[in-house]
Amino acid sequence: EIGMGLTGFGVFFLFFGMILFFDKALLAIGNVLFVAGLSFVIGLERTFRFFFQKHKMKATGFFLGGVLIVLIGWPLIGMVLEIYGFFLLFRGFFPVVIGFIRRVPVLGYLLNLPGISSLVDKVGESNNMV
């Protein structure tokens, strides 16, 4: 429960920091809370193993490098690197998430609209499973 709360607050602070024109303090707090919450949810050892798998080192480098750059004080560049690293790290989860969202009543309808459906299908056809 604590881990989910920390992760939720981390996502909230990241979103709020981006809305407020990449406020570096909010983004730094959001990054720290997100990583801490992830560690609480799945455990320290599993978090370490997830981030430092041999085939995910590039993604981990971009993600953690982006966190470091945000903490240094360059929020825009850091967030671009973080987002790229995040998509590389979690691309194996996207098909599962998209399949779940398609079963949600309103969101499923939106994802099945003609223009959005083809884009969502491309994002959801990841061959790299985690």
N, CA, C and O atoms as a GROMACS GRO file, in nm:
protein
  520
    1GLU      N    1   0.081  -0.119   0.000
    1GLU     CA    2   0.000   0.000   0.000
    1GLU      C    3   0.086   0.126   0.000
    1GLU      O    4   0.055   0.223  -0.069
    2ILE      N    5   0.193   0.123   0.078
    2ILE     CA    6   0.281   0.239   0.081
    2ILE      C    7   0.347   0.260  -0.054
    2ILE      O    8   0.359   0.373  -0.102
    3GLY      N    9   0.389   0.150  -0.116
    3GLY     CA   10   0.453   0.160  -0.247
    3GLY      C   11   0.361   0.216  -0.353
    3GLY      O   12   0.403   0.297  -0.436
    4MET      N   13   0.236   0.174  -0.352
    4MET     CA   14   0.140   0.226  -0.450
    4MET      C   15   0.115   0.374  -0.425
    4MET      O   16   0.101   0.452  -0.520
    5GLY      N   17   0.109   0.413  -0.299
    5GLY     CA   18   0.091   0.555  -0.267
    5GLY      C   19   0.208   0.639  -0.313
    5GLY      O   20   0.190   0.746  -0.372
    6LEU      N   21   0.330   0.590  -0.286
    6LEU     CA   22   0.449   0.664  -0.331
    6LEU      C   23   0.455   0.673  -0.483
    6LEU      O   24   0.486   0.779  -0.538
    7THR      N   25   0.425   0.563  -0.550
    7THR     CA   26   0.426   0.564  -0.696
    7THR      C   27   0.320   0.659  -0.750
    7THR      O   28   0.345   0.734  -0.844
    8GLY      N   29   0.201   0.656  -0.691
    8GLY     CA   30   0.094   0.746  -0.733
    8GLY      C   31   0.130   0.892  -0.714
    8GLY      O   32   0.108   0.975  -0.802
    9PHE      N   33   0.186   0.923  -0.598
    9PHE     CA   34   0.229   1.061  -0.574
    9PHE      C   35   0.342   1.100  -0.670
    9PHE      O   36   0.348   1.214  -0.716
   10GLY      N   37   0.431   1.004  -0.699
   10GLY     CA   38   0.539   1.032  -0.794
   10GLY      C   39   0.487   1.067  -0.931
   10GLY      O   40   0.533   1.163  -0.994
   11VAL      N   41   0.390   0.989  -0.979
   11VAL     CA   42   0.329   1.018  -1.110
   11VAL      C   43   0.256   1.152  -1.106
   11VAL      O   44   0.263   1.229  -1.202
   12PHE      N   45   0.186   1.180  -0.996
   12PHE     CA   46   0.117   1.308  -0.981
   12PHE      C   47   0.215   1.425  -0.988
   12PHE      O   48   0.191   1.522  -1.061
   13PHE      N   49   0.325   1.416  -0.912
   13PHE     CA   50   0.422   1.525  -0.912
   13PHE      C   51   0.490   1.540  -1.048
   13PHE      O   52   0.517   1.652  -1.092
   14LEU      N   53   0.517   1.428  -1.116
   14LEU     CA   54   0.574   1.437  -1.251
   14LEU      C   55   0.479   1.505  -1.346
   14LEU      O   56   0.519   1.593  -1.423
   15PHE      N   57   0.352   1.466  -1.342
   15PHE     CA   58   0.251   1.526  -1.430
   15PHE      C   59   0.233   1.674  -1.398
   15PHE      O   60   0.230   1.758  -1.488
   16PHE      N   61   0.223   1.706  -1.269
   16PHE     CA   62   0.204   1.844  -1.228
   16PHE      C   63   0.326   1.929  -1.262
   16PHE      O   64   0.312   2.045  -1.300
   17GLY      N   65   0.445   1.872  -1.249
   17GLY     CA   66   0.567   1.943  -1.284
   17GLY      C   67   0.575   1.973  -1.433
   17GLY      O   68   0.626   2.077  -1.472
   18MET      N   69   0.524   1.881  -1.517
   18MET     CA   70   0.524   1.906  -1.662
   18MET      C   71   0.419   2.010  -1.699
   18MET      O   72   0.440   2.091  -1.789
   19ILE      N   73   0.305   2.007  -1.628
   19ILE     CA   74   0.200   2.106  -1.655
   19ILE      C   75   0.250   2.247  -1.622
   19ILE      O   76   0.218   2.343  -1.692
   20LEU      N   77   0.328   2.258  -1.516
   20LEU     CA   78   0.379   2.388  -1.474
   20LEU      C   79   0.512   2.419  -1.543
   20LEU      O   80   0.606   2.467  -1.480
   21PHE      N   81   0.519   2.390  -1.671
   21PHE     CA   82   0.634   2.424  -1.756
   21PHE      C   83   0.765   2.368  -1.703
   21PHE      O   84   0.864   2.439  -1.690
   22PHE      N   85   0.763   2.238  -1.673
   22PHE     CA   86   0.882   2.165  -1.632
   22PHE      C   87   0.951   2.226  -1.510
   22PHE      O   88   1.069   2.259  -1.512
   23ASP      N   89   0.872   2.240  -1.405
   23ASP     CA   90   0.924   2.289  -1.277
   23ASP      C   91   1.020   2.183  -1.222
   23ASP      O   92   0.979   2.071  -1.193
   24LYS      N   93   1.147   2.220  -1.206
   24LYS     CA   94   1.248   2.120  -1.171
   24LYS      C   95   1.230   2.063  -1.031
   24LYS      O   96   1.264   1.947  -1.007
   25ALA      N   97   1.178   2.141  -0.938
   25ALA     CA   98   1.157   2.090  -0.803
   25ALA      C   99   1.049   1.982  -0.801
   25ALA      O  100   1.067   1.876  -0.741
   26LEU      N  101   0.937   2.009  -0.867
   26LEU     CA  102   0.828   1.909  -0.871
   26LEU      C  103   0.871   1.783  -0.946
   26LEU      O  104   0.838   1.672  -0.905
   27LEU      N  105   0.946   1.800  -1.056
   27LEU     CA  106   0.993   1.684  -1.131
   27LEU      C  107   1.091   1.601  -1.050
   27LEU      O  108   1.088   1.478  -1.055
   28ALA      N  109   1.179   1.668  -0.976
   28ALA     CA  110   1.275   1.595  -0.893
   28ALA      C  111   1.203   1.516  -0.783
   28ALA      O  112   1.236   1.400  -0.758
   29ILE      N  113   1.105   1.578  -0.718
   29ILE     CA  114   1.027   1.508  -0.616
   29ILE      C  115   0.952   1.390  -0.677
   29ILE      O  116   0.948   1.282  -0.620
   30GLY      N  117   0.892   1.413  -0.794
   30GLY     CA  118   0.820   1.306  -0.862
   30GLY      C  119   0.909   1.189  -0.900
   30GLY      O  120   0.869   1.074  -0.885
   31ASN      N  121   1.029   1.218  -0.947
   31ASN     CA  122   1.123   1.110  -0.982
   31ASN      C  123   1.161   1.028  -0.861
   31ASN      O  124   1.159   0.905  -0.865
   32VAL      N  125   1.196   1.095  -0.753
   32VAL     CA  126   1.237   1.024  -0.632
   32VAL      C  127   1.122   0.940  -0.578
   32VAL      O  128   1.142   0.824  -0.541
   33LEU      N  129   1.001   0.996  -0.574
   33LEU     CA  130   0.886   0.921  -0.523
   33LEU      C  131   0.851   0.803  -0.614
   33LEU      O  132   0.816   0.696  -0.564
   34PHE      N  133   0.861   0.821  -0.745
   34PHE     CA  134   0.828   0.713  -0.838
   34PHE      C  135   0.924   0.596  -0.822
   34PHE      O  136   0.881   0.481  -0.812
   35VAL      N  137   1.053   0.623  -0.819
   35VAL     CA  138   1.152   0.516  -0.806
   35VAL      C  139   1.141   0.449  -0.668
   35VAL      O  140   1.152   0.327  -0.658
   36ALA      N  141   1.119   0.529  -0.563
   36ALA     CA  142   1.102   0.472  -0.429
   36ALA      C  143   0.976   0.387  -0.422
   36ALA      O  144   0.976   0.279  -0.362
   37GLY      N  145   0.867   0.435  -0.482
   37GLY     CA  146   0.743   0.358  -0.482
   37GLY      C  147   0.757   0.228  -0.558
   37GLY      O  148   0.705   0.125  -0.515
   38LEU      N  149   0.826   0.231  -0.670
   38LEU     CA  150   0.850   0.109  -0.747
   38LEU      C  151   0.930   0.009  -0.665
   38LEU      O  152   0.904  -0.111  -0.670
   39SER      N  153   1.027   0.058  -0.590
   39SER     CA  154   1.107  -0.029  -0.505
   39SER      C  155   1.023  -0.090  -0.393
   39SER      O  156   1.042  -0.206  -0.358
   40PHE      N  157   0.931  -0.013  -0.338
   40PHE     CA  158   0.843  -0.066  -0.233
   40PHE      C  159   0.744  -0.167  -0.289
   40PHE      O  160   0.710  -0.264  -0.221
   41VAL      N  161   0.696  -0.146  -0.410
   41VAL     CA  162   0.595  -0.234  -0.467
   41VAL      C  163   0.654  -0.370  -0.500
   41VAL      O  164   0.596  -0.473  -0.462
   42ILE      N  165   0.766  -0.373  -0.568
   42ILE     CA  166   0.819  -0.503  -0.612
   42ILE      C  167   0.940  -0.549  -0.534
   42ILE      O  168   0.990  -0.659  -0.557
   43GLY      N  169   0.988  -0.468  -0.442
   43GLY     CA  170   1.103  -0.505  -0.359
   43GLY      C  171   1.233  -0.453  -0.416
   43GLY      O  172   1.245  -0.431  -0.537
   44LEU      N  173   1.330  -0.432  -0.329
   44LEU     CA  174   1.458  -0.375  -0.370
   44LEU      C  175   1.534  -0.468  -0.464
   44LEU      O  176   1.589  -0.423  -0.565
   45GLU      N  177   1.539  -0.596  -0.430
   45GLU     CA  178   1.616  -0.690  -0.513
   45GLU      C  179   1.555  -0.705  -0.652
   45GLU      O  180   1.628  -0.704  -0.752
   46ARG      N  181   1.424  -0.719  -0.659
   46ARG     CA  182   1.359  -0.733  -0.790
   46ARG      C  183   1.368  -0.604  -0.871
   46ARG      O  184   1.380  -0.608  -0.993
   47THR      N  185   1.363  -0.489  -0.803
   47THR     CA  186   1.381  -0.362  -0.874
   47THR      C  187   1.520  -0.354  -0.934
   47THR      O  188   1.536  -0.317  -1.050
   48PHE      N  189   1.620  -0.390  -0.856
   48PHE     CA  190   1.757  -0.389  -0.904
   48PHE      C  191   1.774  -0.485  -1.022
   48PHE      O  192   1.836  -0.450  -1.122
   49ARG      N  193   1.719  -0.605  -1.010
   49ARG     CA  194   1.729  -0.702  -1.119
   49ARG      C  195   1.655  -0.655  -1.243
   49ARG      O  196   1.701  -0.680  -1.355
   50PHE      N  197   1.540  -0.587  -1.226
   50PHE     CA  198   1.464  -0.537  -1.340
   50PHE      C  199   1.543  -0.430  -1.416
   50PHE      O  200   1.553  -0.436  -1.539
   51PHE      N  201   1.598  -0.334  -1.344
   51PHE     CA  202   1.668  -0.224  -1.409
   51PHE      C  203   1.803  -0.264  -1.466
   51PHE      O  204   1.847  -0.208  -1.566
   52PHE      N  205   1.870  -0.360  -1.406
   52PHE     CA  206   2.006  -0.391  -1.447
   52PHE      C  207   2.020  -0.526  -1.516
   52PHE      O  208   2.122  -0.593  -1.502
   53GLN      N  209   1.918  -0.566  -1.592
   53GLN     CA  210   1.932  -0.681  -1.681
   53GLN      C  211   2.020  -0.640  -1.798
   53GLN      O  212   2.021  -0.524  -1.838
   54LYS      N  213   2.094  -0.736  -1.851
   54LYS     CA  214   2.191  -0.704  -1.956
   54LYS      C  215   2.127  -0.640  -2.077
   54LYS      O  216   2.182  -0.545  -2.133
   55HIS      N  217   2.010  -0.689  -2.119
   55HIS     CA  218   1.945  -0.634  -2.239
   55HIS      C  219   1.871  -0.503  -2.213
   55HIS      O  220   1.820  -0.442  -2.307
   56LYS      N  221   1.864  -0.459  -2.087
   56LYS     CA  222   1.796  -0.333  -2.054
   56LYS      C  223   1.893  -0.225  -2.007
   56LYS      O  224   1.848  -0.123  -1.955
   57MET      N  225   2.022  -0.244  -2.024
   57MET     CA  226   2.118  -0.147  -1.974
   57MET      C  227   2.107  -0.012  -2.045
   57MET      O  228   2.121   0.093  -1.982
   58LYS      N  229   2.081  -0.014  -2.176
   58LYS     CA  230   2.065   0.111  -2.249
   58LYS      C  231   1.944   0.189  -2.197
   58LYS      O  232   1.952   0.309  -2.174
   59ALA      N  233   1.832   0.118  -2.180
   59ALA     CA  234   1.711   0.182  -2.130
   59ALA      C  235   1.730   0.235  -1.989
   59ALA      O  236   1.686   0.345  -1.957
   60THR      N  237   1.796   0.157  -1.904
   60THR     CA  238   1.823   0.200  -1.767
   60THR      C  239   1.913   0.323  -1.766
   60THR      O  240   1.893   0.414  -1.686
   61GLY      N  241   2.010   0.324  -1.854
   61GLY     CA  242   2.099   0.440  -1.863
   61GLY      C  243   2.025   0.567  -1.900
   61GLY      O  244   2.049   0.672  -1.841
   62PHE      N  245   1.935   0.556  -1.998
   62PHE     CA  246   1.857   0.673  -2.036
   62PHE      C  247   1.764   0.717  -1.924
   62PHE      O  248   1.755   0.836  -1.895
   63PHE      N  249   1.696   0.621  -1.860
   63PHE     CA  250   1.600   0.656  -1.755
   63PHE      C  251   1.671   0.719  -1.634
   63PHE      O  252   1.635   0.828  -1.591
   64LEU      N  253   1.770   0.650  -1.580
   64LEU     CA  254   1.838   0.701  -1.462
   64LEU      C  255   1.924   0.824  -1.495
   64LEU      O  256   1.941   0.912  -1.411
   65GLY      N  257   1.977   0.830  -1.617
   65GLY     CA  258   2.048   0.950  -1.659
   65GLY      C  259   1.955   1.069  -1.666
   65GLY      O  260   1.993   1.180  -1.628
   66GLY      N  261   1.833   1.048  -1.715
   66GLY     CA  262   1.734   1.154  -1.718
   66GLY      C  263   1.697   1.201  -1.579
   66GLY      O  264   1.681   1.321  -1.556
   67VAL      N  265   1.683   1.106  -1.485
   67VAL     CA  266   1.654   1.143  -1.346
   67VAL      C  267   1.768   1.229  -1.292
   67VAL      O  268   1.744   1.330  -1.227
   68LEU      N  269   1.891   1.188  -1.318
   68LEU     CA  270   2.007   1.264  -1.270
   68LEU      C  271   2.012   1.404  -1.331
   68LEU      O  272   2.041   1.501  -1.262
   69ILE      N  273   1.983   1.414  -1.460
   69ILE     CA  274   1.985   1.545  -1.526
   69ILE      C  275   1.874   1.636  -1.472
   69ILE      O  276   1.895   1.756  -1.459
   70VAL      N  277   1.758   1.580  -1.440
   70VAL     CA  278   1.652   1.660  -1.378
   70VAL      C  279   1.698   1.708  -1.240
   70VAL      O  280   1.675   1.823  -1.204
   71LEU      N  281   1.761   1.620  -1.164
   71LEU     CA  282   1.808   1.658  -1.031
   71LEU      C  283   1.918   1.764  -1.039
   71LEU      O  284   1.930   1.848  -0.949
   72ILE      N  285   1.998   1.761  -1.144
   72ILE     CA  286   2.103   1.862  -1.162
   72ILE      C  287   2.041   1.998  -1.193
   72ILE      O  288   2.093   2.101  -1.150
   73GLY      N  289   1.929   1.998  -1.268
   73GLY     CA  290   1.864   2.125  -1.294
   73GLY      C  291   1.828   2.152  -1.438
   73GLY      O  292   1.792   2.265  -1.471
   74TRP      N  293   1.836   2.054  -1.526
   74TRP     CA  294   1.796   2.070  -1.665
   74TRP      C  295   1.673   1.983  -1.690
   74TRP      O  296   1.685   1.873  -1.745
   75PRO      N  297   1.555   2.030  -1.651
   75PRO     CA  298   1.436   1.945  -1.651
   75PRO      C  299   1.389   1.901  -1.790
   75PRO      O  300   1.346   1.787  -1.806
   76LEU      N  301   1.396   1.987  -1.888
   76LEU     CA  302   1.343   1.952  -2.020
   76LEU      C  303   1.424   1.840  -2.084
   76LEU      O  304   1.368   1.742  -2.133
   77ILE      N  305   1.555   1.853  -2.083
   77ILE     CA  306   1.642   1.750  -2.141
   77ILE      C  307   1.629   1.620  -2.061
   77ILE      O  308   1.623   1.512  -2.118
   78GLY      N  309   1.626   1.633  -1.929
   78GLY     CA  310   1.613   1.515  -1.843
   78GLY      C  311   1.483   1.439  -1.867
   78GLY      O  312   1.483   1.316  -1.870
   79MET      N  313   1.373   1.512  -1.883
   79MET     CA  314   1.244   1.446  -1.904
   79MET      C  315   1.239   1.376  -2.040
   79MET      O  316   1.178   1.270  -2.052
   80VAL      N  317   1.300   1.435  -2.141
   80VAL     CA  318   1.305   1.369  -2.273
   80VAL      C  319   1.381   1.237  -2.261
   80VAL      O  320   1.336   1.135  -2.313
   81LEU      N  321   1.495   1.239  -2.194
   81LEU     CA  322   1.572   1.116  -2.175
   81LEU      C  323   1.496   1.015  -2.091
   81LEU      O  324   1.497   0.896  -2.121
   82GLU      N  325   1.430   1.062  -1.986
   82GLU     CA  326   1.351   0.972  -1.901
   82GLU      C  327   1.238   0.906  -1.976
   82GLU      O  328   1.216   0.785  -1.963
   83ILE      N  329   1.166   0.982  -2.055
   83ILE     CA  330   1.053   0.926  -2.130
   83ILE      C  331   1.102   0.822  -2.229
   83ILE      O  332   1.040   0.716  -2.243
   84TYR      N  333   1.212   0.850  -2.298
   84TYR     CA  334   1.267   0.752  -2.391
   84TYR      C  335   1.309   0.626  -2.316
   84TYR      O  336   1.277   0.515  -2.359
   85GLY      N  337   1.379   0.641  -2.204
   85GLY     CA  338   1.418   0.526  -2.125
   85GLY      C  339   1.300   0.450  -2.068
   85GLY      O  340   1.303   0.327  -2.062
   86PHE      N  341   1.196   0.522  -2.027
   86PHE     CA  342   1.075   0.459  -1.974
   86PHE      C  343   1.009   0.370  -2.080
   86PHE      O  344   0.970   0.257  -2.052
   87PHE      N  345   0.998   0.423  -2.202
   87PHE     CA  346   0.937   0.344  -2.308
   87PHE      C  347   1.022   0.223  -2.344
   87PHE      O  348   0.968   0.116  -2.373
   88LEU      N  349   1.153   0.237  -2.341
   88LEU     CA  350   1.239   0.121  -2.367
   88LEU      C  351   1.228   0.017  -2.255
   88LEU      O  352   1.227  -0.103  -2.282
   89LEU      N  353   1.221   0.063  -2.131
   89LEU     CA  354   1.213  -0.029  -2.017
   89LEU      C  355   1.082  -0.106  -2.013
   89LEU      O  356   1.080  -0.226  -1.989
   90PHE      N  357   0.972  -0.035  -2.035
   90PHE     CA  358   0.841  -0.093  -2.011
   90PHE      C  359   0.767  -0.131  -2.139
   90PHE      O  360   0.646  -0.154  -2.134
   91ARG      N  361   0.836  -0.139  -2.253
   91ARG     CA  362   0.766  -0.170  -2.378
   91ARG      C  363   0.706  -0.310  -2.379
   91ARG      O  364   0.611  -0.335  -2.453
   92GLY      N  365   0.757  -0.399  -2.300
   92GLY     CA  366   0.698  -0.532  -2.291
   92GLY      C  367   0.563  -0.533  -2.221
   92GLY      O  368   0.484  -0.626  -2.239
   93PHE      N  369   0.535  -0.430  -2.140
   93PHE     CA  370   0.408  -0.422  -2.068
   93PHE      C  371   0.298  -0.355  -2.149
   93PHE      O  372   0.180  -0.368  -2.116
   94PHE      N  373   0.334  -0.283  -2.255
   94PHE     CA  374   0.235  -0.208  -2.331
   94PHE      C  375   0.124  -0.293  -2.390
   94PHE      O  376   0.008  -0.252  -2.382
   95PRO      N  377   0.151  -0.410  -2.449
   95PRO     CA  378   0.039  -0.491  -2.501
   95PRO      C  379  -0.061  -0.531  -2.392
   95PRO      O  380  -0.181  -0.534  -2.417
   96VAL      N  381  -0.011  -0.562  -2.274
   96VAL     CA  382  -0.100  -0.600  -2.164
   96VAL      C  383  -0.185  -0.481  -2.120
   96VAL      O  384  -0.305  -0.495  -2.097
   97VAL      N  385  -0.122  -0.365  -2.108
   97VAL     CA  386  -0.193  -0.245  -2.064
   97VAL      C  387  -0.298  -0.205  -2.168
   97VAL      O  388  -0.410  -0.170  -2.133
   98ILE      N  389  -0.261  -0.209  -2.295
   98ILE     CA  390  -0.355  -0.172  -2.401
   98ILE      C  391  -0.472  -0.269  -2.406
   98ILE      O  392  -0.586  -0.228  -2.425
   99GLY      N  393  -0.444  -0.398  -2.389
   99GLY     CA  394  -0.552  -0.496  -2.384
   99GLY      C  395  -0.647  -0.471  -2.269
   99GLY      O  396  -0.768  -0.487  -2.283
  100PHE      N  397  -0.592  -0.432  -2.154
  100PHE     CA  398  -0.676  -0.400  -2.039
  100PHE      C  399  -0.759  -0.275  -2.064
  100PHE      O  400  -0.879  -0.273  -2.035
  101ILE      N  401  -0.697  -0.171  -2.116
  101ILE     CA  402  -0.768  -0.045  -2.139
  101ILE      C  403  -0.878  -0.062  -2.243
  101ILE      O  404  -0.982   0.004  -2.235
  102ARG      N  405  -0.857  -0.150  -2.340
  102ARG     CA  406  -0.960  -0.172  -2.442
  102ARG      C  407  -1.087  -0.234  -2.384
  102ARG      O  408  -1.193  -0.225  -2.444
  103ARG      N  409  -1.076  -0.298  -2.268
  103ARG     CA  410  -1.194  -0.358  -2.204
  103ARG      C  411  -1.266  -0.260  -2.112
  103ARG      O  412  -1.376  -0.291  -2.065
  104VAL      N  413  -1.207  -0.145  -2.086
  104VAL     CA  414  -1.272  -0.042  -2.004
  104VAL      C  415  -1.373   0.031  -2.093
  104VAL      O  416  -1.338   0.071  -2.204
  105PRO      N  417  -1.497   0.050  -2.047
  105PRO     CA  418  -1.603   0.099  -2.135
  105PRO      C  419  -1.572   0.225  -2.216
  105PRO      O  420  -1.574   0.218  -2.339
  106VAL      N  421  -1.545   0.337  -2.156
  106VAL     CA  422  -1.527   0.461  -2.230
  106VAL      C  423  -1.391   0.464  -2.300
  106VAL      O  424  -1.381   0.503  -2.416
  107LEU      N  425  -1.287   0.424  -2.228
  107LEU     CA  426  -1.153   0.427  -2.286
  107LEU      C  427  -1.139   0.328  -2.402
  107LEU      O  428  -1.071   0.356  -2.500
  108GLY      N  429  -1.203   0.213  -2.390
  108GLY     CA  430  -1.200   0.115  -2.498
  108GLY      C  431  -1.263   0.169  -2.625
  108GLY      O  432  -1.212   0.145  -2.735
  109TYR      N  433  -1.372   0.242  -2.612
  109TYR     CA  434  -1.436   0.305  -2.728
  109TYR      C  435  -1.342   0.406  -2.793
  109TYR      O  436  -1.332   0.411  -2.916
  110LEU      N  437  -1.273   0.486  -2.711
  110LEU     CA  438  -1.181   0.586  -2.765
  110LEU      C  439  -1.063   0.520  -2.836
  110LEU      O  440  -1.018   0.568  -2.940
  111LEU      N  441  -1.012   0.411  -2.781
  111LEU     CA  442  -0.898   0.343  -2.844
  111LEU      C  443  -0.936   0.272  -2.973
  111LEU      O  444  -0.849   0.242  -3.055
  112ASN      N  445  -1.064   0.245  -2.992
  112ASN     CA  446  -1.108   0.177  -3.114
  112ASN      C  447  -1.155   0.273  -3.223
  112ASN      O  448  -1.204   0.227  -3.326
  113LEU      N  449  -1.140   0.404  -3.203
  113LEU     CA  450  -1.172   0.499  -3.309
  113LEU      C  451  -1.075   0.481  -3.425
  113LEU      O  452  -0.961   0.441  -3.403
  114PRO      N  453  -1.118   0.510  -3.548
  114PRO     CA  454  -1.038   0.477  -3.666
  114PRO      C  455  -0.893   0.529  -3.664
  114PRO      O  456  -0.802   0.450  -3.688
  115GLY      N  457  -0.869   0.652  -3.638
  115GLY     CA  458  -0.732   0.704  -3.641
  115GLY      C  459  -0.647   0.657  -3.524
  115GLY      O  460  -0.528   0.631  -3.540
  116ILE      N  461  -0.710   0.645  -3.409
  116ILE     CA  462  -0.637   0.607  -3.288
  116ILE      C  463  -0.609   0.457  -3.286
  116ILE      O  464  -0.507   0.414  -3.233
  117SER      N  465  -0.698   0.378  -3.343
  117SER     CA  466  -0.685   0.233  -3.338
  117SER      C  467  -0.557   0.184  -3.405
  117SER      O  468  -0.489   0.096  -3.351
  118SER      N  469  -0.523   0.239  -3.520
  118SER     CA  470  -0.401   0.193  -3.589
  118SER      C  471  -0.276   0.231  -3.510
  118SER      O  472  -0.180   0.155  -3.504
  119LEU      N  473  -0.277   0.350  -3.450
  119LEU     CA  474  -0.163   0.392  -3.369
  119LEU      C  475  -0.148   0.304  -3.245
  119LEU      O  476  -0.037   0.262  -3.211
  120VAL      N  477  -0.258   0.274  -3.180
  120VAL     CA  478  -0.256   0.190  -3.060
  120VAL      C  479  -0.214   0.048  -3.095
  120VAL      O  480  -0.143  -0.016  -3.018
  121ASP      N  481  -0.256  -0.001  -3.212
  121ASP     CA  482  -0.215  -0.135  -3.255
  121ASP      C  483  -0.063  -0.142  -3.276
  121ASP      O  484  -0.001  -0.243  -3.242
  122LYS      N  485  -0.003  -0.037  -3.332
  122LYS     CA  486   0.142  -0.035  -3.350
  122LYS      C  487   0.214  -0.033  -3.216
  122LYS      O  488   0.315  -0.102  -3.200
  123VAL      N  489   0.165   0.044  -3.122
  123VAL     CA  490   0.228   0.050  -2.989
  123VAL      C  491   0.210  -0.083  -2.918
  123VAL      O  492   0.299  -0.127  -2.844
  124GLY      N  493   0.097  -0.148  -2.938
  124GLY     CA  494   0.065  -0.272  -2.867
  124GLY      C  495   0.126  -0.396  -2.924
  124GLY      O  496   0.112  -0.502  -2.864
  125GLU      N  497   0.192  -0.390  -3.039
  125GLU     CA  498   0.246  -0.512  -3.100
  125GLU      C  499   0.394  -0.531  -3.070
  125GLU      O  500   0.471  -0.570  -3.157
  126SER      N  501   0.432  -0.505  -2.947
  126SER     CA  502   0.571  -0.521  -2.905
  126SER      C  503   0.607  -0.669  -2.903
  126SER      O  504   0.532  -0.751  -2.849
  127ASN      N  505   0.719  -0.704  -2.961
  127ASN     CA  506   0.766  -0.843  -2.963
  127ASN      C  507   0.858  -0.874  -2.846
  127ASN      O  508   0.886  -0.990  -2.818
  128ASN      N  509   0.906  -0.772  -2.778
  128ASN     CA  510   0.998  -0.792  -2.667
  128ASN      C  511   0.920  -0.805  -2.538
  128ASN      O  512   0.869  -0.705  -2.486
  129MET      N  513   0.911  -0.924  -2.487
  129MET     CA  514   0.840  -0.944  -2.361
  129MET      C  515   0.939  -0.928  -2.245
  129MET      O  516   1.058  -0.957  -2.259
  130VAL      N  517   0.889  -0.882  -2.133
  130VAL     CA  518   0.974  -0.856  -2.016
  130VAL      C  519   1.000  -0.986  -1.945
  130VAL      O  520   1.070  -0.987  -1.843
   0.00000   0.00000   0.00000
